[in-house]
């Protein structure tokens, strides 16, 4: 969920012809020969009675009531009492939010919270109208925030199915399970057309090809909302859908999340905007604006696109909503103030933890005229229109609605059957040397790899938690791991399956299935510099080679949110299956890999690549329509059992100019692969932190995720009175001698939250009794509290203090002898000129 300088006048060609729209944020101008985005319009008939009712409601509402409709807080940052005080029009649940501060709350608690929020907002004694709230959540691959819900494959796999009807059925199941917990609004589907798979949200996109996105957009929306013009539309068991993120987030330069899309206006419309006309044609009621920019203009305040293209040209008549504090990235705005976004056409502003300040500033801007009453009324009218269409004024308390409280529907056999079919259809077979697949279920199979019995890993991000981390198989009572599915199938057929993550065994197996791949991530935490799978980490490759060297047929099942360069792993496998992120139904893998009792396939491979597979690690922007297209496996590739699946050995050399993320220690909320934050109390044992938060055993040193420019892209560190140490530990020693000799500097972006009470030291370690530190107390005490600032420390300072730069084991350590609280958003080393003097 969360700059760029605004260009001067920008020529915006919005169609095959030319249409010029001035760059000023509050003006739209067209040439007489304009050929704009397609006129789509609402599929719903005009409803004069509804519009008259909205007009009457608007007349009875105060400015405070109206502003409360357009400000959306997150449930983790607003109390029920504040909901009653402000009478918000909506609330949201972020990826790490949950009722009573528990994102693992059982489903009944979610429904109970829905009732308490509804009661608080609807209770009024001032004579003004009570407006029902709507509650939004990111149910992006099923209602996967809820323990026990059905978890579908991520969109990257669904795109390989080429099955719009199944997409519609997935939407039906998702909506019904959301209704069980009383949630009204799904921030889905994502309609990004991904053009650079280094992007951390690549798995949220269906394809690199706009035609696949176009074919799925309307189908998913009809599944979630029902078909316009029918009695099911937005009624029992249906939810409000959201087309996101408008527009171009899949095409940012270098695959940087929340970055800038430099595409031409025609490309923005025809490629990145391909899913929006069918979404509007299917009656989608909400469109979420992107965090990203188009040619330097942040979408959150781009009137040309939010108002000109979306409303005036495509005639979208639902509501527009922002992303998580995205308005704060607009030049001249902050998280707590952004009239520019509302004036550009944003109807509802997602201000999750900044809502109080944003509410106050927006109310003041309405009263001053910076935001006109006409614009405010237009925004509220659109919100009320969606609520009336969704029947919110008639539905009553969430728990009183059809399907509410039907907890037996969460992960029901019927729903899981839909997910299992989606798993079968999304698998793509890339190699089948000697037709080793399908395997007989009567064999003695070894199932290895860290993904074999790992439901969080096969589900990926946006699963219970935002990043998909911090969970175990025990958190998925209605899901099945890949190993469990294989074991069930072999057991029933008279064979056996043995789990051995490291591939060890006592009796030699007939064949091995090795499940491995990317660990869970979401959004910018998944951005990467190249498409090389785990550079420098050969654990999985070593496992494949070990099994292969023992004469065991090896079948690889690769879990990933995008195609990656895995040539060595493919070479070490007899068969290679791209499973992407299949979600909760691991049995769907067994359905396709294992034969029936007669040795015939139970289900054939169906999936065809919706993303091109790279031949080299630097082929991140690989599109099948481009000149010079040269993939390893082309868009649309996918073997079946009828095909000869032999593959010649693949090249394993790296290109000389391949880029790596050298110098990055911590940034955009993530560490390099296999690194960790460690916390230690004085004279205590270091505690590795998994996920975004953690603490030492005695609670003296704590770390937690906080927001700077995006959700939890920074870390807050707190030391108690006794002090302690926080450090970042590399998985193996790194050599920064070149950087030290070249006068590189350690750059730390930080914010003092509570000034140090005692001595603080910054440094690096090169082993248990090797390292160098410099005093930092005076620097931190001089830094302004509550403001982000940057420290530049020349690396030679640490070398002079005793660091051996050839074998750095902890490239960042911060020791405090007393109480201290600070937040860190970035740590890296780079060339910074002469640098500062060494602290004394």
Secondary structure, 3 states (H helix, E strand, C coil): CCCCCCCCCCCCCCCCCCCCCCCCCCCCCCCCCCCCCCCCCCCCCCCHHHHHHHHHHHHHCCHHHHHHHHEEEEHHHCCHHHHHHHCCCEEEECCCCCHHHCCCCCHHHHHHHHHHHHHHHHCCCCCCCCCCCEEEECCCCCCCCCCCCCCCCCHHHHCCCCCHHHHHHHHHHHHHHHHHCCCCEECCCECCECCCCCCCCHHHCCECCHHHHHHHHHHHHHHHHCCCCCCCCCCCCCCECEEEEECCHHHCHHHCCCCEECCCHHHHHHHHCHHHHHHHHCCCCEEEECCCEECCEEHHHCHHHHHHHHHHHCCCCCEEECCCCHHHHCCCCECCECHHHHHHCCCEEECCCCHHHHHHHHHHHHHHCCCCHHHHHHHHHHHHHHHHHCCHHHHCCHHHCCCCCCHHHCCCHHHHHHHHHHHHHHCEEEEEHHHCCCECCCCEEEEECCCCCCHHHHHCCCCCCCCCCCCCHHHCCCCECHHHHHHHHHHHHCCEEEECCCCCCCCCCCEEEEEEECCCCCHHHHCCCCCECCCCCCHHHHHHHHHHHCCCEEEEEEECCCCCECHHHHHCCCEEEEEECCCCECHHHHHHHEECCCCCECCCCCCCCCCCECCCCCCCCCCCCCCCCCCCECCCCCECCCCCECCCCCCCCCCCCCCCCCCEEEECCEECCCCEEEEECCCCCCEEECCCCEECCCCCEEEEEECCCCCCCEEEEEECCCCEEEEEECCCCECCHHHHHCCEEEEEEEEEEECCCCCEEEEEECCCCCEEEEECHHHHHHCCECCEEEEEEEHHHHHHCCCCCCCECEEEEEEECCCEEEEEEEEEEEECCCCCCCCC
